Amino acid sequence: MSDLNDTTPDAPLDSPTSEFCLRMARAWAALSRRLDNALGGHHGISFADYQLLLNLQRAPGGRLRRVDLAEKLGLTASGVTRSLLPLEKIGLVARQSDPRDARVGYAIITPAGSELVTNAGVVVHNVSRNLLGAPSREQMQATSNLLAQLAGGQ
């Protein structure tokens, strides 16, 4: 196994893999900033809020255990709880307990939340299309495969 601090010729500081990861981080920051601005301006939510709502909308029955939502979003359970609170206050999500196990809590998307995330999806699509242009299906698939590999196969 190679050492993470390895600077031998096999691990140059300007390697294509390192450069890809650095560019991806910059691209993610730019994308998040643009989506935050567009979604905030049109719908009053952040891109993080949109991702949370979208995961709930796509879940069976519009609900997920908070721990499962945390896993999907790459957050801690407490991070999800903090993210859910303002959305709950404005009626986009609700809490639901499990009648069989009081320790299990679900986040559910409300009809208002579902409508908002559907409408916000148009903004996300438009911003994404403006940023990406029209890459080929093959380019999108290859990049998507690399990103899935980075995300641990998700």
Secondary structure, 3 states (H helix, E strand, C coil): CCCCCCCCCCCCCCCHHHHHHHHHHHHHHHHHHHHHHHHHHHHCCCHHHHHHHHHHHHCHHHEEEHHHHHHHHCCCHHHHHHHHHHHHHCCCEEEEEECCEEEEEEEEECHHHHHHHHHHHHHHHHHHHHHHCCCCHHHHHHHHHHHHHHCCCC
